[in-house]
Amino acid sequence: MPTGTITQEIKKAVHTNASSWTTLKKVYYTNASQGTTFPYVVFYLITDSENGSSTGEKFYDVKLQYNIYSASVDNGDSVETIMGEIQNIS
């Protein structure tokens, strides 16, 4: 699993973007506490590859995985709505 400064930056960015989600406010990195109420999302940083440029700037190719946990697919906080909010920031 990737570690280091980029991981901290990605976590911060996901949490900042998640604060604008209308359906879901509970977002956790790698695990949620036992007993967390539904719905919630757990995300993982799968890969982060550093790519440089000729000007010395650093760029990263990042792959995230989001797991959505819901008590029911048909509840008011539908999985489809949550997926749409995630796709808007990814």
C-alpha positions in Angstrom: 0.0 0.0 0.0 1.4 3.4 -0.9 2.6 5.6 2.0 4.1 9.0 2.5 3.1 12.6 1.8 1.1 11.8 -1.3 -1.1 9.5 0.8 -1.8 12.4 3.2 -2.6 14.7 0.4 -5.0 12.2 -1.2 -6.8 11.6 2.1 -7.2 15.4 2.6 -8.5 15.9 -0.9 -11.1 13.1 -0.6 -12.3 14.3 2.7 -12.5 17.9 1.5 -14.5 16.9 -1.6 -16.7 14.6 0.4 -17.8 17.5 2.6 -19.8 18.7 -0.4 -21.6 15.5 -0.9 -25.3 15.8 -0.2 -26.1 12.1 0.5 -23.2 10.9 2.5 -20.8 12.5 5.0 -19.1 9.5 6.5 -16.0 8.7 4.6 -13.1 6.6 6.1 -9.6 5.7 4.9 -9.0 1.9 4.9 -11.5 1.0 7.7 -14.5 2.3 9.6 -15.0 1.6 13.3 -17.2 -1.4 14.2 -20.7 -0.2 14.7 -20.5 2.7 12.2 -24.0 3.5 11.1 -25.0 3.1 7.4 -24.4 4.4 4.9 -20.7 5.1 4.7 -17.8 4.8 2.3 -14.3 3.3 2.9 -11.7 4.3 0.4 -8.2 2.9 -0.3 -5.2 4.3 -2.2 -4.4 1.4 -4.5 -1.5 3.0 -6.4 0.4 6.2 -6.7 3.0 6.6 -9.5 5.1 9.7 -9.6 5.6 11.2 -13.1 7.9 14.1 -13.7 8.0 16.7 -16.4 10.8 18.5 -18.2 10.1 21.5 -16.0 10.7 19.6 -12.8 7.1 19.5 -11.7 5.8 16.3 -10.1 2.6 14.6 -11.2 1.0 11.5 -9.8 -1.2 8.9 -11.4 -3.5 7.7 -8.5 -5.9 4.9 -8.4 -8.5 4.9 -5.6 -11.0 2.2 -4.6 -14.3 3.1 -2.9 -16.4 0.6 -1.0 -19.9 1.7 -0.3 -21.7 0.2 2.7 -25.5 0.6 3.0 -28.1 -1.3 5.0 -30.3 -1.5 1.9 -30.0 -0.7 -1.7 -33.5 0.7 -1.7 -33.1 3.1 1.2 -33.2 7.0 0.8 -29.4 7.1 0.6 -29.3 5.0 -2.5 -26.0 3.4 -3.6 -26.5 4.9 -7.1 -26.6 8.5 -5.6 -23.5 7.8 -3.6 -21.7 6.4 -6.6 -22.6 9.5 -8.6 -21.2 11.8 -5.9 -18.0 9.8 -5.8 -17.7 9.9 -9.6 -18.0 13.7 -9.6 -14.8 14.0 -7.6 -12.7 11.2 -8.9 
